[in-house]
């Protein structure tokens, strides 16, 4: 994916606007807030999972340091 970004560049304002218009046409104005809520909660759960995994990795290191 990074190679694609480097190859094609970061999407510009017109590309993002076109994507937004297509999404609006496909889902309609009433469905978009529900989709965004779902996306937001999904991102929140993902970040929580990443933080929990990082804490689990850090805990054994702290225990080993205390033993020494």
Phi and psi in radians as a Rosetta constraint file:
Dihedral C 1 N 2 CA 2 C 2 CIRCULARHARMONIC -1.103 0.35
Dihedral N 2 CA 2 C 2 N 3 CIRCULARHARMONIC -0.655 0.35
Dihedral C 2 N 3 CA 3 C 3 CIRCULARHARMONIC -1.102 0.35
Dihedral N 3 CA 3 C 3 N 4 CIRCULARHARMONIC -0.668 0.35
Dihedral C 3 N 4 CA 4 C 4 CIRCULARHARMONIC -1.136 0.35
Dihedral N 4 CA 4 C 4 N 5 CIRCULARHARMONIC -0.728 0.35
Dihedral C 4 N 5 CA 5 C 5 CIRCULARHARMONIC -1.101 0.35
Dihedral N 5 CA 5 C 5 N 6 CIRCULARHARMONIC -0.750 0.35
Dihedral C 5 N 6 CA 6 C 6 CIRCULARHARMONIC -1.172 0.35
Dihedral N 6 CA 6 C 6 N 7 CIRCULARHARMONIC -0.615 0.35
Dihedral C 6 N 7 CA 7 C 7 CIRCULARHARMONIC -1.279 0.35
Dihedral N 7 CA 7 C 7 N 8 CIRCULARHARMONIC -0.810 0.35
Dihedral C 7 N 8 CA 8 C 8 CIRCULARHARMONIC -1.727 0.35
Dihedral N 8 CA 8 C 8 N 9 CIRCULARHARMONIC -0.253 0.35
Dihedral C 8 N 9 CA 9 C 9 CIRCULARHARMONIC 1.536 0.35
Dihedral N 9 CA 9 C 9 N 10 CIRCULARHARMONIC 2.960 0.35
Dihedral C 9 N 10 CA 10 C 10 CIRCULARHARMONIC -1.292 0.35
Dihedral N 10 CA 10 C 10 N 11 CIRCULARHARMONIC 2.407 0.35
Dihedral C 10 N 11 CA 11 C 11 CIRCULARHARMONIC -1.020 0.35
Dihedral N 11 CA 11 C 11 N 12 CIRCULARHARMONIC 2.382 0.35
Dihedral C 11 N 12 CA 12 C 12 CIRCULARHARMONIC -1.501 0.35
Dihedral N 12 CA 12 C 12 N 13 CIRCULARHARMONIC -3.095 0.35
Dihedral C 12 N 13 CA 13 C 13 CIRCULARHARMONIC -1.090 0.35
Dihedral N 13 CA 13 C 13 N 14 CIRCULARHARMONIC -0.730 0.35
Dihedral C 13 N 14 CA 14 C 14 CIRCULARHARMONIC -1.175 0.35
Dihedral N 14 CA 14 C 14 N 15 CIRCULARHARMONIC -0.645 0.35
Dihedral C 14 N 15 CA 15 C 15 CIRCULARHARMONIC -1.135 0.35
Dihedral N 15 CA 15 C 15 N 16 CIRCULARHARMONIC -0.775 0.35
Dihedral C 15 N 16 CA 16 C 16 CIRCULARHARMONIC -1.145 0.35
Dihedral N 16 CA 16 C 16 N 17 CIRCULARHARMONIC -0.696 0.35
Dihedral C 16 N 17 CA 17 C 17 CIRCULARHARMONIC -1.117 0.35
Dihedral N 17 CA 17 C 17 N 18 CIRCULARHARMONIC -0.718 0.35
Dihedral C 17 N 18 CA 18 C 18 CIRCULARHARMONIC -1.109 0.35
Dihedral N 18 CA 18 C 18 N 19 CIRCULARHARMONIC -0.747 0.35
Dihedral C 18 N 19 CA 19 C 19 CIRCULARHARMONIC -1.088 0.35
Dihedral N 19 CA 19 C 19 N 20 CIRCULARHARMONIC -0.741 0.35
Dihedral C 19 N 20 CA 20 C 20 CIRCULARHARMONIC -1.094 0.35
Dihedral N 20 CA 20 C 20 N 21 CIRCULARHARMONIC -0.710 0.35
Dihedral C 20 N 21 CA 21 C 21 CIRCULARHARMONIC -1.141 0.35
Dihedral N 21 CA 21 C 21 N 22 CIRCULARHARMONIC -0.739 0.35
Dihedral C 21 N 22 CA 22 C 22 CIRCULARHARMONIC -1.110 0.35
Dihedral N 22 CA 22 C 22 N 23 CIRCULARHARMONIC -0.755 0.35
Dihedral C 22 N 23 CA 23 C 23 CIRCULARHARMONIC -1.089 0.35
Dihedral N 23 CA 23 C 23 N 24 CIRCULARHARMONIC -0.729 0.35
Dihedral C 23 N 24 CA 24 C 24 CIRCULARHARMONIC -1.093 0.35
Dihedral N 24 CA 24 C 24 N 25 CIRCULARHARMONIC -0.718 0.35
Dihedral C 24 N 25 CA 25 C 25 CIRCULARHARMONIC -1.191 0.35
Dihedral N 25 CA 25 C 25 N 26 CIRCULARHARMONIC -0.662 0.35
Dihedral C 25 N 26 CA 26 C 26 CIRCULARHARMONIC -1.282 0.35
Dihedral N 26 CA 26 C 26 N 27 CIRCULARHARMONIC -0.850 0.35
Dihedral C 26 N 27 CA 27 C 27 CIRCULARHARMONIC -1.683 0.35
Dihedral N 27 CA 27 C 27 N 28 CIRCULARHARMONIC -0.386 0.35
Dihedral C 27 N 28 CA 28 C 28 CIRCULARHARMONIC 1.447 0.35
Dihedral N 28 CA 28 C 28 N 29 CIRCULARHARMONIC 2.840 0.35
Dihedral C 28 N 29 CA 29 C 29 CIRCULARHARMONIC -1.219 0.35
Dihedral N 29 CA 29 C 29 N 30 CIRCULARHARMONIC -0.498 0.35
Dihedral C 29 N 30 CA 30 C 30 CIRCULARHARMONIC -1.380 0.35
Dihedral N 30 CA 30 C 30 N 31 CIRCULARHARMONIC -0.469 0.35
Dihedral C 30 N 31 CA 31 C 31 CIRCULARHARMONIC -1.487 0.35
Dihedral N 31 CA 31 C 31 N 32 CIRCULARHARMONIC -0.411 0.35
Dihedral C 31 N 32 CA 32 C 32 CIRCULARHARMONIC -1.091 0.35
Dihedral N 32 CA 32 C 32 N 33 CIRCULARHARMONIC -0.780 0.35
Dihedral C 32 N 33 CA 33 C 33 CIRCULARHARMONIC -1.039 0.35
Dihedral N 33 CA 33 C 33 N 34 CIRCULARHARMONIC -0.652 0.35
Dihedral C 33 N 34 CA 34 C 34 CIRCULARHARMONIC -1.146 0.35
Dihedral N 34 CA 34 C 34 N 35 CIRCULARHARMONIC -0.711 0.35
Dihedral C 34 N 35 CA 35 C 35 CIRCULARHARMONIC -1.116 0.35
Dihedral N 35 CA 35 C 35 N 36 CIRCULARHARMONIC -0.713 0.35
Dihedral C 35 N 36 CA 36 C 36 CIRCULARHARMONIC -1.177 0.35
Dihedral N 36 CA 36 C 36 N 37 CIRCULARHARMONIC -0.659 0.35
Dihedral C 36 N 37 CA 37 C 37 CIRCULARHARMONIC -1.080 0.35
Dihedral N 37 CA 37 C 37 N 38 CIRCULARHARMONIC -0.779 0.35
Dihedral C 37 N 38 CA 38 C 38 CIRCULARHARMONIC -1.099 0.35
Dihedral N 38 CA 38 C 38 N 39 CIRCULARHARMONIC -0.719 0.35
Dihedral C 38 N 39 CA 39 C 39 CIRCULARHARMONIC -1.124 0.35
Dihedral N 39 CA 39 C 39 N 40 CIRCULARHARMONIC -0.752 0.35
Dihedral C 39 N 40 CA 40 C 40 CIRCULARHARMONIC -1.091 0.35
Dihedral N 40 CA 40 C 40 N 41 CIRCULARHARMONIC -0.765 0.35
Dihedral C 40 N 41 CA 41 C 41 CIRCULARHARMONIC -1.195 0.35
Dihedral N 41 CA 41 C 41 N 42 CIRCULARHARMONIC -0.586 0.35
Dihedral C 41 N 42 CA 42 C 42 CIRCULARHARMONIC -1.141 0.35
Dihedral N 42 CA 42 C 42 N 43 CIRCULARHARMONIC -0.737 0.35
Dihedral C 42 N 43 CA 43 C 43 CIRCULARHARMONIC -1.131 0.35
Dihedral N 43 CA 43 C 43 N 44 CIRCULARHARMONIC -0.703 0.35
Dihedral C 43 N 44 CA 44 C 44 CIRCULARHARMONIC -1.080 0.35
Dihedral N 44 CA 44 C 44 N 45 CIRCULARHARMONIC -0.783 0.35
Dihedral C 44 N 45 CA 45 C 45 CIRCULARHARMONIC -1.145 0.35
Dihedral N 45 CA 45 C 45 N 46 CIRCULARHARMONIC -0.669 0.35
Dihedral C 45 N 46 CA 46 C 46 CIRCULARHARMONIC -1.097 0.35
Dihedral N 46 CA 46 C 46 N 47 CIRCULARHARMONIC -0.813 0.35
Dihedral C 46 N 47 CA 47 C 47 CIRCULARHARMONIC -1.095 0.35
Dihedral N 47 CA 47 C 47 N 48 CIRCULARHARMONIC -0.679 0.35
Dihedral C 47 N 48 CA 48 C 48 CIRCULARHARMONIC -1.100 0.35
Dihedral N 48 CA 48 C 48 N 49 CIRCULARHARMONIC -0.734 0.35
Dihedral C 48 N 49 CA 49 C 49 CIRCULARHARMONIC -1.113 0.35
Dihedral N 49 CA 49 C 49 N 50 CIRCULARHARMONIC -0.711 0.35
Dihedral C 49 N 50 CA 50 C 50 CIRCULARHARMONIC -1.124 0.35
Dihedral N 50 CA 50 C 50 N 51 CIRCULARHARMONIC -0.770 0.35
Dihedral C 50 N 51 CA 51 C 51 CIRCULARHARMONIC -1.120 0.35
Dihedral N 51 CA 51 C 51 N 52 CIRCULARHARMONIC -0.713 0.35
Dihedral C 51 N 52 CA 52 C 52 CIRCULARHARMONIC -1.097 0.35
Dihedral N 52 CA 52 C 52 N 53 CIRCULARHARMONIC -0.712 0.35
Dihedral C 52 N 53 CA 53 C 53 CIRCULARHARMONIC -1.142 0.35
Dihedral N 53 CA 53 C 53 N 54 CIRCULARHARMONIC -0.708 0.35
Dihedral C 53 N 54 CA 54 C 54 CIRCULARHARMONIC -1.120 0.35
Dihedral N 54 CA 54 C 54 N 55 CIRCULARHARMONIC -0.681 0.35
Dihedral C 54 N 55 CA 55 C 55 CIRCULARHARMONIC -1.146 0.35
Dihedral N 55 CA 55 C 55 N 56 CIRCULARHARMONIC -0.670 0.35
Dihedral C 55 N 56 CA 56 C 56 CIRCULARHARMONIC -1.144 0.35
Dihedral N 56 CA 56 C 56 N 57 CIRCULARHARMONIC -0.593 0.35
Dihedral C 56 N 57 CA 57 C 57 CIRCULARHARMONIC -1.261 0.35
Dihedral N 57 CA 57 C 57 N 58 CIRCULARHARMONIC -0.658 0.35
Dihedral C 57 N 58 CA 58 C 58 CIRCULARHARMONIC -1.268 0.35
Dihedral N 58 CA 58 C 58 N 59 CIRCULARHARMONIC -0.603 0.35
Dihedral C 58 N 59 CA 59 C 59 CIRCULARHARMONIC -1.039 0.35
Dihedral N 59 CA 59 C 59 N 60 CIRCULARHARMONIC -0.821 0.35
Dihedral C 59 N 60 CA 60 C 60 CIRCULARHARMONIC -1.084 0.35
Dihedral N 60 CA 60 C 60 N 61 CIRCULARHARMONIC -0.593 0.35
Dihedral C 60 N 61 CA 61 C 61 CIRCULARHARMONIC -1.132 0.35
Dihedral N 61 CA 61 C 61 N 62 CIRCULARHARMONIC -0.708 0.35
Dihedral C 61 N 62 CA 62 C 62 CIRCULARHARMONIC -1.162 0.35
Dihedral N 62 CA 62 C 62 N 63 CIRCULARHARMONIC -0.678 0.35
Dihedral C 62 N 63 CA 63 C 63 CIRCULARHARMONIC -1.153 0.35
Dihedral N 63 CA 63 C 63 N 64 CIRCULARHARMONIC -0.744 0.35
Dihedral C 63 N 64 CA 64 C 64 CIRCULARHARMONIC -1.126 0.35
Dihedral N 64 CA 64 C 64 N 65 CIRCULARHARMONIC -0.664 0.35
Dihedral C 64 N 65 CA 65 C 65 CIRCULARHARMONIC -1.142 0.35
Dihedral N 65 CA 65 C 65 N 66 CIRCULARHARMONIC -0.645 0.35
Dihedral C 65 N 66 CA 66 C 66 CIRCULARHARMONIC -1.218 0.35
Dihedral N 66 CA 66 C 66 N 67 CIRCULARHARMONIC -0.553 0.35
Dihedral C 66 N 67 CA 67 C 67 CIRCULARHARMONIC -1.200 0.35
Dihedral N 67 CA 67 C 67 N 68 CIRCULARHARMONIC -0.512 0.35
